[in-house]
Amino acid sequence: MQRVKRPVLLMLASSALTWMTNSQPMHAATGKPNLILILADDLGYGDLGCYGQQLIQTPNLDRMAAEGMRFTQFYAGSTVCAPSRSVLMTGKHTGHIRVRGNAPRTSGGIQALRKGDRTLAHIFKDADYATALFGKWGLGEIGSEGHSNAMGFDEFFGYLSQRHAHNYYPSFLIHDSTKYLLRNVAEVEDEEGAGWAKQKVDYSHDVIMDKALRWLELNRAKPFFLYLALTLPHANNEATRGTGNGQEVPDYGIYGDKPWPDPDKGQAAMISRLDRDIGRLLARLKEYGIDDNTLVFFSSDNGPHREGNNNPNLFRPGGPLRGMKRSLYEGGIRVPFVARWPGRIKSGERSDHVGYFGDLFATVCELTGQKLPPGLDSISFLPEVLDGTAKQAKHDFLYWEFYEEGGRQAVRFGKHKAIREPMFSGKISLYDLAKDIGETRDIAARHPDLVAKATRMMNKAHVHDPAWRVRGQTADTRSSSIRQVFRASERSWPTTPRARSVKEII
């Protein structure tokens, strides 16, 4: 990528940061920047206006991209929630991490971090930051070693359980390890909080957002890390089965009169509501005078869904990309990623840097002047964000593995992407993403050398963990094996073929 070289903004000396700019100072006593990490849930690469969306309005996120940097080749940690968030928190890819998939409670606690695991929050705590998580955790529940308060967060409010997080009108949320009662009355609700309501009063997203803004108000005078893991626009899977519409939202707003089915109105309204509240957050940073002292990242945990009975053919949530959530095609793992830091990130920047969630760990270490722990799959992209010169390190390859539907693996190296399914033993398909972003032309037969290279990378990246096994390796046995391991509520959905008319916003 050709970019105008700018003066280096960051130097590391004696494990501390010395800032070489004349911009507004950071916390006077500490010289430490704040960081806000906003994570949407099941938001597609093409769901935002700044990434090509035409029907859903996202003015605040579009403005955030215009005021900062929009990444075009950034990847989630996985194609479903729990492993993707585990990669984000720990800096290890899915061939190395503890949590490699979505799994039920009966799986022996494999969907939880453990004592000794280090997270982004731990790194910030070591640098004397206030830390908080508002939204969905999904990596350890009350009493477990992976509970968010045991993983470096001073305060938690929201959902610990993924199935609980499906429900936008639950009877309770969780504050640290205590139930926080809401005024909703359940139609159906199990012990985890999954279900749907017959009396809808308190919309969980609104409650979570208000609590997060209150925390920001109370902690704005000191260095802080705020992880805002919002649940929009994830579907309420249980409500989909019970009512036919899993896109729960208080009102359809500007989409109420559209000639669309209700689930599509709900999908659009959820995304615009998400956008509205990010606008509220950014406005608070300016009001408090900490805008220039706060680096804000925005992304999504994986590709888009159709689990609320919404129709992906209407909004084209993957943009030019093939596949959706649970796929290892680009649509399942390439995600929007926006970075904003007034005075330090030049407005309107576009980056083609190839990075992924695991790189947040090294980035945070560099940002706070700390040494990167050994054994991670993480490269800081802070030089790209702040400088944009050739100093930015790059991965030899990025790797994903996925255990549902018989299992599959993928590796991105240079401009090429290889997918093997079923996992370990299947045929490898190969794509040239520079010429074929939609992954429509398998070129594996013409490039056996690249297939062999991809095979070596996959074999190297996977480290066996006996807790994660795919028992069905053939087409005939995939469905039955997955039913033994995963909840029916976490079932997959078919991918949506790429529309030829979609403009390639890359």
C-alpha positions as CSV (number, residue, x, y, z in Angstrom):
1,M,0.0,0.0,0.0
2,Q,1.4,3.4,-1.0
3,R,1.0,6.0,1.8
4,V,2.6,9.3,2.5
5,K,5.1,8.9,5.2
6,R,4.4,10.9,8.4
7,P,6.6,11.7,11.4
8,V,6.9,8.8,13.8
9,L,4.6,9.3,16.7
10,L,5.7,6.6,19.0
11,M,9.0,5.6,20.6
12,L,9.6,3.1,23.3
13,A,12.3,3.8,25.9
14,S,13.0,2.0,29.1
15,S,9.6,0.2,28.7
16,A,7.7,3.5,28.8
17,L,6.2,5.7,26.1
18,T,7.6,9.0,25.1
19,W,5.3,10.9,22.9
20,M,6.9,13.1,20.2
21,T,3.9,15.3,19.2
22,N,2.6,18.7,20.2
23,S,-1.0,17.6,20.4
24,Q,-3.1,17.8,23.5
25,P,-1.5,16.0,26.4
26,M,-2.8,12.8,27.9
27,H,-3.4,12.2,31.6
28,A,-1.0,14.7,33.0
29,A,0.1,12.5,35.9
30,T,0.6,9.3,33.9
31,G,1.0,10.1,30.2
32,K,-1.3,7.1,29.4
33,P,-3.9,7.0,26.7
34,N,-7.3,5.5,27.2
35,L,-8.6,2.6,25.0
36,I,-12.2,1.7,24.2
37,L,-12.8,-1.5,22.3
38,I,-16.3,-1.8,20.8
39,L,-17.3,-5.2,19.6
40,A,-20.6,-5.8,17.7
41,D,-22.1,-9.3,17.5
42,D,-22.6,-10.9,14.1
43,L,-22.2,-7.7,12.2
44,G,-21.1,-8.3,8.6
45,Y,-18.3,-6.7,6.6
46,G,-20.8,-5.0,4.4
47,D,-23.3,-3.9,7.1
48,L,-21.9,-0.4,7.5
49,G,-22.2,2.5,5.1
50,C,-18.4,3.0,5.2
51,Y,-18.1,-0.5,3.9
52,G,-20.7,-0.2,1.1
53,Q,-24.0,-0.7,2.8
54,Q,-26.8,1.0,0.9
55,L,-30.0,0.3,2.9
56,I,-29.1,0.6,6.6
57,Q,-28.1,4.0,8.0
58,T,-24.9,4.1,10.1
59,P,-23.9,7.8,10.1
60,N,-21.9,7.7,13.4
61,L,-19.7,4.7,12.4
62,D,-19.3,6.2,9.0
63,R,-18.1,9.4,10.6
64,M,-15.8,7.5,12.9
65,A,-14.2,5.9,9.8
66,A,-13.9,9.3,8.1
67,E,-12.2,10.7,11.2
68,G,-9.9,7.8,11.6
69,M,-8.7,4.6,9.8
70,R,-10.8,2.0,8.0
71,F,-9.1,-1.4,7.7
72,T,-10.1,-3.5,4.7
73,Q,-8.3,-6.8,5.4
74,F,-8.8,-7.3,9.1
75,Y,-10.1,-10.7,10.4
76,A,-12.0,-12.0,13.4
77,G,-10.5,-14.7,15.6
78,S,-13.0,-17.2,14.5
79,T,-16.3,-17.6,12.6
80,V,-18.4,-17.9,15.8
81,C,-18.5,-16.0,19.1
82,A,-16.6,-17.8,21.9
83,P,-13.4,-18.7,20.1
84,S,-13.3,-15.3,18.4
85,R,-13.5,-13.5,21.7
86,S,-11.0,-15.9,23.2
87,V,-8.5,-15.0,20.4
88,L,-9.3,-11.3,21.0
89,M,-8.6,-11.5,24.7
90,T,-5.5,-13.8,24.7
91,G,-3.6,-13.1,21.5
92,K,-3.5,-16.8,20.4
93,H,-5.1,-18.2,17.2
94,T,-7.6,-21.1,17.3
95,G,-4.9,-23.7,16.8
96,H,-3.5,-22.7,20.2
97,I,-6.2,-21.3,22.3
98,R,-8.1,-23.0,25.1
99,V,-11.6,-22.0,23.8
100,R,-11.9,-23.3,20.2
101,G,-15.6,-23.3,19.7
102,N,-19.1,-22.7,21.0
103,A,-20.0,-25.6,23.4
104,P,-22.7,-26.4,25.9
105,R,-22.4,-26.3,29.7
106,T,-22.3,-30.1,29.7
107,S,-19.0,-30.0,27.8
108,G,-16.9,-29.9,31.0
109,G,-16.2,-26.2,31.0
110,I,-14.2,-26.1,27.8
111,Q,-15.8,-22.8,26.8
112,A,-14.1,-20.9,29.6
113,L,-10.7,-19.4,30.2
114,R,-8.7,-20.8,33.1
115,K,-6.5,-19.5,35.9
116,G,-3.2,-18.5,34.4
117,D,-4.6,-17.3,31.1
118,R,-3.6,-13.7,30.4
119,T,-6.0,-11.3,28.8
120,L,-6.0,-7.7,27.5
121,A,-7.5,-6.6,30.7
122,H,-4.6,-8.1,32.7
123,I,-2.2,-6.1,30.6
124,F,-4.0,-2.9,31.3
125,K,-4.2,-3.7,35.0
126,D,-0.5,-4.2,35.1
127,A,-0.2,-0.7,33.7
128,D,-2.5,0.7,36.5
129,Y,-5.6,1.2,34.3
130,A,-9.2,1.0,35.4
131,T,-10.9,-1.8,33.5
132,A,-14.5,-2.7,32.7
133,L,-16.5,-4.9,30.5
134,F,-20.1,-4.1,29.5
135,G,-22.0,-6.5,27.3
136,K,-21.3,-10.2,26.5
137,W,-18.4,-12.1,28.0
138,G,-19.0,-15.8,27.1
139,L,-15.7,-17.1,28.4
140,G,-16.6,-18.1,32.0
141,E,-19.6,-17.9,34.2
142,I,-20.2,-17.3,38.0
143,G,-17.9,-19.4,40.1
144,S,-15.6,-20.4,37.2
145,E,-11.9,-19.5,36.7
146,G,-12.8,-17.7,33.5
147,H,-15.2,-15.3,35.1
148,S,-14.6,-11.8,33.8
149,N,-13.6,-10.4,37.2
150,A,-10.9,-13.1,37.4
151,M,-9.7,-12.2,34.0
152,G,-8.6,-8.6,34.8
153,F,-11.9,-6.6,34.7
154,D,-12.6,-4.5,37.7
155,E,-16.3,-4.3,36.8
156,F,-18.6,-6.4,34.6
157,F,-22.2,-5.8,33.7
158,G,-24.2,-7.8,31.1
159,Y,-24.3,-11.4,30.0
160,L,-21.8,-14.1,31.1
161,S,-23.6,-16.9,29.1
162,Q,-24.0,-16.8,25.4
163,R,-27.4,-18.3,25.4
164,H,-28.5,-15.7,28.0
165,A,-27.2,-13.1,25.6
166,H,-29.7,-14.2,22.9
167,N,-32.5,-12.8,25.1
168,Y,-33.0,-9.0,24.7
169,Y,-35.7,-8.9,27.3
170,P,-34.5,-11.2,30.0
171,S,-35.7,-11.1,33.6
172,F,-32.1,-10.4,34.8
173,L,-28.6,-9.4,33.8
174,I,-25.4,-10.0,35.7
175,H,-23.4,-7.3,37.6
176,D,-20.1,-9.0,38.5
177,S,-21.5,-12.2,40.1
178,T,-24.9,-10.9,41.2
179,K,-28.2,-11.0,39.4
180,Y,-29.4,-7.5,38.4
181,L,-33.2,-7.8,38.0
182,L,-35.1,-6.3,35.1
183,R,-38.8,-5.6,34.8
184,N,-39.4,-8.0,31.9
185,V,-41.8,-10.9,32.3
186,A,-40.8,-14.1,30.5
187,E,-43.0,-16.1,28.2
188,V,-40.2,-18.8,28.2
189,E,-37.0,-18.5,30.1
190,D,-34.6,-21.3,31.2
191,E,-32.1,-21.2,34.1
192,E,-29.5,-19.6,31.9
193,G,-31.8,-16.7,31.0
194,A,-32.4,-17.9,27.4
195,G,-35.9,-17.4,26.1
196,W,-38.2,-14.6,25.2
197,A,-40.6,-12.2,27.1
198,K,-44.3,-11.6,27.0
199,Q,-44.0,-8.3,28.8
200,K,-41.1,-6.3,27.3
201,V,-40.0,-3.3,29.5
202,D,-36.2,-3.1,29.8
203,Y,-34.3,-3.6,26.5
204,S,-31.0,-5.2,27.6
205,H,-28.8,-3.3,25.1
206,D,-30.2,0.1,26.4
207,V,-29.6,-0.9,30.0
208,I,-26.0,-2.1,29.2
209,M,-25.2,1.1,27.3
210,D,-26.5,3.4,30.0
211,K,-24.4,1.5,32.6
212,A,-21.3,1.8,30.4
213,L,-21.8,5.5,29.9
214,R,-22.2,6.0,33.6
215,W,-18.9,4.0,34.3
216,L,-17.2,6.2,31.7
217,E,-18.4,9.3,33.5
218,L,-17.1,8.1,36.9
219,N,-13.7,6.9,35.5
220,R,-12.9,9.5,32.9
221,A,-10.3,11.3,35.0
222,K,-7.9,8.3,35.2
223,P,-6.5,5.9,32.5
224,F,-9.1,3.4,31.5
225,F,-9.8,0.4,29.3
226,L,-13.4,0.0,28.4
227,Y,-14.4,-3.2,26.6
228,L,-17.9,-2.6,25.2
229,A,-19.0,-6.0,23.9
230,L,-22.5,-5.1,22.6
231,T,-24.9,-7.9,21.5
232,L,-26.5,-6.1,18.5
233,P,-27.4,-7.3,15.9
234,H,-27.3,-11.0,17.1
235,A,-30.6,-12.8,16.9
236,N,-32.6,-14.2,19.8
237,N,-32.4,-17.8,18.5
238,E,-35.0,-19.0,20.9
239,A,-37.4,-16.3,19.9
240,T,-36.9,-17.2,16.3
241,R,-38.1,-20.7,17.0
242,G,-40.9,-19.6,19.3
243,T,-42.3,-16.6,17.5
244,G,-40.7,-16.5,14.0
245,N,-38.8,-13.3,14.6
246,G,-35.5,-13.2,16.4
247,Q,-34.6,-9.6,15.7
248,E,-35.8,-8.1,18.9
249,V,-35.8,-4.3,19.1
250,P,-38.1,-1.8,20.9
251,D,-39.2,-0.2,17.6
252,Y,-38.3,-0.3,13.9
253,G,-37.6,3.5,13.8
254,I,-37.0,4.8,10.3
255,Y,-37.5,1.3,8.9
256,G,-41.1,0.9,10.2
257,D,-42.7,1.8,6.9
258,K,-40.3,-0.2,4.7
259,P,-41.9,-3.0,2.6
260,W,-39.8,-5.6,4.4
261,P,-40.7,-8.5,6.6
262,D,-40.5,-7.7,10.3
263,P,-37.2,-9.6,10.9
264,D,-35.5,-7.5,8.2
265,K,-36.9,-4.3,9.7
266,G,-35.6,-5.5,13.1
267,Q,-32.2,-6.3,11.7
268,A,-31.8,-2.8,10.2
269,A,-33.2,-1.1,13.3
270,M,-30.7,-3.1,15.5
271,I,-27.7,-1.9,13.5
272,S,-28.9,1.7,13.4
273,R,-29.5,1.5,17.2
274,L,-25.9,0.3,17.6
275,D,-24.7,3.2,15.5
276,R,-26.8,5.7,17.5
277,D,-25.2,4.6,20.8
278,I,-21.7,4.7,19.4
279,G,-22.5,8.3,18.5
280,R,-23.5,8.9,22.1
281,L,-20.3,7.4,23.3
282,L,-18.1,9.5,21.0
283,A,-20.0,12.6,22.0
284,R,-19.2,11.9,25.7
285,L,-15.5,11.7,24.9
286,K,-15.7,15.2,23.5
287,E,-17.9,16.5,26.3
288,Y,-15.4,15.2,28.9
289,G,-12.4,16.6,27.1
290,I,-10.7,13.2,26.6
291,D,-11.4,12.7,22.9
292,D,-7.8,13.3,21.9
293,N,-6.6,11.1,24.7
294,T,-8.7,8.1,23.7
295,L,-8.0,5.4,21.1
296,V,-11.3,3.8,20.0
297,F,-11.4,0.5,18.0
298,F,-14.6,-0.9,16.5
299,S,-15.2,-4.3,15.0
300,S,-17.5,-7.4,14.9
301,D,-16.9,-10.9,16.4
302,N,-17.5,-12.8,13.2
303,G,-19.5,-12.6,10.0
304,P,-23.2,-12.0,9.6
305,H,-26.1,-14.3,10.5
306,R,-29.6,-15.2,9.3
307,E,-30.7,-16.8,12.6
308,G,-33.5,-14.2,13.3
309,N,-35.3,-15.1,10.1
310,N,-33.8,-12.1,8.5
311,N,-33.0,-12.3,4.8
312,P,-29.3,-11.7,4.0
313,N,-30.2,-11.3,0.3
314,L,-31.8,-8.0,1.1
315,F,-29.0,-6.2,2.8
316,R,-26.0,-8.1,1.5
317,P,-24.3,-8.0,4.9
318,G,-21.1,-9.6,3.6
319,G,-20.7,-7.1,0.8
320,P,-18.6,-8.7,-1.9
321,L,-17.6,-11.6,0.3
322,R,-18.7,-15.2,0.1
323,G,-20.1,-17.0,3.2
324,M,-21.5,-16.1,6.5
325,K,-21.1,-17.0,10.2
326,R,-19.7,-20.5,10.6
327,S,-18.0,-20.4,7.2
328,L,-14.3,-19.9,6.8
329,Y,-14.8,-18.1,3.5
330,E,-14.1,-14.4,3.8
331,G,-17.7,-13.6,4.7
332,G,-17.4,-15.6,7.9
333,I,-14.2,-14.1,9.2
334,R,-13.3,-10.8,7.5
335,V,-14.8,-8.0,9.6
336,P,-15.1,-4.3,9.6
337,F,-12.4,-2.7,11.8
338,V,-12.2,1.0,12.4
339,A,-9.6,2.9,14.5
340,R,-10.1,6.5,15.7
341,W,-7.7,8.7,17.7
342,P,-8.0,12.4,16.9
343,G,-4.7,14.1,16.5
344,R,-2.8,10.8,16.2
345,I,-4.6,8.9,13.4
346,K,-4.9,10.9,10.2
347,S,-8.5,11.4,9.1
348,G,-9.9,9.3,6.3
349,E,-7.1,6.8,6.2
350,R,-7.6,3.4,4.6
351,S,-5.4,0.5,5.5
352,D,-4.9,-2.8,3.6
353,H,-2.8,-4.2,6.4
354,V,-3.7,-7.9,7.0
355,G,-4.3,-8.4,10.7
356,Y,-6.6,-10.2,13.1
357,F,-8.0,-10.1,16.6
358,G,-5.0,-11.8,18.1
359,D,-2.9,-8.7,17.2
360,L,-4.8,-6.6,19.8
361,F,-2.6,-8.2,22.5
362,A,0.7,-7.0,21.1
363,T,-0.8,-3.7,20.2
364,V,-1.9,-3.1,23.8
365,C,1.5,-4.2,25.1
366,E,3.2,-1.6,22.8
367,L,0.6,1.1,23.7
368,T,1.2,0.6,27.4
369,G,5.0,0.1,27.1
370,Q,5.0,-3.5,28.3
371,K,6.9,-6.6,27.1
372,L,4.9,-9.1,25.0
373,P,4.6,-12.4,26.8
374,P,6.1,-15.4,24.9
375,G,4.1,-18.0,23.0
376,L,1.5,-15.7,21.4
377,D,0.4,-15.3,17.8
378,S,0.3,-11.6,18.0
379,I,1.9,-8.7,16.1
380,S,1.3,-5.1,17.1
381,F,-0.3,-3.0,14.4
382,L,0.3,0.3,16.3
383,P,2.9,1.4,13.7
384,E,0.3,1.0,11.0
385,V,-2.3,3.0,13.0
386,L,0.1,5.8,14.0
387,D,2.7,5.9,11.3
388,G,1.8,3.9,8.2
389,T,5.4,3.3,7.2
390,A,7.3,0.1,6.2
391,K,8.1,-0.5,9.9
392,Q,4.9,-2.4,10.3
393,A,5.6,-6.1,10.8
394,K,3.5,-8.7,9.0
395,H,2.4,-12.3,9.7
396,D,3.7,-15.1,7.6
397,F,0.2,-16.4,7.7
398,L,-3.1,-16.2,9.6
399,Y,-4.9,-19.4,10.7
400,W,-8.4,-20.6,11.7
401,E,-9.9,-23.9,12.7
402,F,-13.5,-24.7,13.3
403,Y,-15.1,-27.8,14.9
404,E,-18.7,-27.8,13.8
405,E,-20.1,-29.4,10.6
406,G,-17.3,-31.9,10.4
407,G,-14.6,-29.3,11.0
408,R,-12.6,-27.1,8.6
409,Q,-9.4,-25.1,8.6
410,A,-8.2,-22.0,6.7
411,V,-5.0,-20.1,6.2
412,R,-4.3,-16.7,4.7
413,F,-0.8,-16.2,3.4
414,G,0.0,-13.2,1.2
415,K,-2.7,-12.7,-1.3
416,H,-3.8,-16.4,-1.1
417,K,-6.3,-18.1,1.0
418,A,-6.7,-21.9,1.5
419,I,-9.5,-23.8,3.0
420,R,-9.5,-27.5,4.0
421,E,-12.7,-29.4,4.9
422,P,-13.3,-31.6,6.5
423,M,-10.6,-30.7,9.0
424,F,-7.2,-32.4,8.8
425,S,-8.1,-34.8,6.0
426,G,-10.2,-33.0,3.4
427,K,-9.5,-31.5,0.0
428,I,-7.9,-28.0,0.0
429,S,-9.4,-25.2,-2.1
430,L,-7.2,-22.2,-3.0
431,Y,-8.2,-18.6,-3.9
432,D,-6.3,-15.5,-5.0
433,L,-8.0,-12.8,-3.0
434,A,-6.3,-10.0,-5.0
435,K,-8.2,-11.1,-8.1
436,D,-11.1,-13.0,-6.6
437,I,-12.3,-11.4,-3.3
438,G,-15.5,-13.4,-3.6
439,E,-13.7,-16.8,-3.6
440,T,-15.5,-18.0,-6.7
441,R,-12.6,-19.6,-8.5
442,D,-10.7,-22.5,-6.9
443,I,-7.2,-22.4,-8.4
444,A,-5.8,-25.3,-6.3
445,A,-5.4,-27.6,-9.3
446,R,-3.1,-25.1,-11.0
447,H,-0.9,-24.4,-8.0
448,P,0.1,-27.7,-6.2
449,D,3.1,-25.9,-4.7
450,L,0.8,-23.4,-2.9
451,V,-1.5,-26.2,-1.8
452,A,1.5,-28.0,-0.3
453,K,2.6,-24.8,1.4
454,A,-0.8,-24.2,2.8
455,T,-0.9,-27.8,4.1
456,R,2.3,-27.3,5.9
457,M,1.0,-24.1,7.5
458,M,-2.2,-25.8,8.7
459,N,-0.3,-28.7,10.1
460,K,2.1,-26.4,11.9
461,A,-0.5,-24.1,13.3
462,H,-2.7,-26.8,14.8
463,V,-1.7,-28.0,18.3
464,H,-3.8,-30.9,19.5
465,D,-6.1,-30.4,22.4
466,P,-8.0,-33.5,23.6
467,A,-10.9,-31.3,24.7
468,W,-11.6,-30.4,21.1
469,R,-12.3,-33.3,18.7
470,V,-14.3,-33.6,15.5
471,R,-15.6,-37.2,15.6
472,G,-17.2,-37.1,12.1
473,Q,-14.7,-36.6,9.3
474,T,-16.9,-37.7,6.4
475,A,-20.0,-36.1,4.8
476,D,-22.2,-38.9,6.0
477,T,-21.2,-38.5,9.7
478,R,-20.8,-34.8,10.1
479,S,-24.3,-33.9,11.1
480,S,-24.6,-36.7,13.7
481,S,-21.2,-36.0,15.3
482,I,-22.0,-32.3,15.7
483,R,-25.3,-33.0,17.3
484,Q,-23.5,-34.9,20.0
485,V,-21.2,-32.0,20.7
486,F,-23.1,-28.8,20.1
487,R,-26.5,-27.4,21.1
488,A,-29.2,-27.5,18.5
489,S,-29.6,-23.7,19.2
490,E,-26.1,-23.2,17.8
491,R,-26.9,-24.8,14.5
492,S,-25.4,-23.5,11.3
493,W,-27.1,-21.7,8.4
494,P,-26.4,-21.9,4.7
495,T,-24.1,-19.4,3.2
496,T,-25.4,-16.8,0.8
497,P,-23.9,-16.7,-2.7
498,R,-22.2,-13.5,-3.7
499,A,-24.4,-11.2,-5.8
500,R,-22.7,-10.2,-9.1
501,S,-24.1,-6.7,-8.8
502,V,-22.5,-5.9,-5.4
503,K,-19.8,-3.3,-5.7
504,E,-16.5,-4.6,-4.4
505,I,-15.7,-2.4,-1.4
506,I,-12.4,-3.7,-0.3
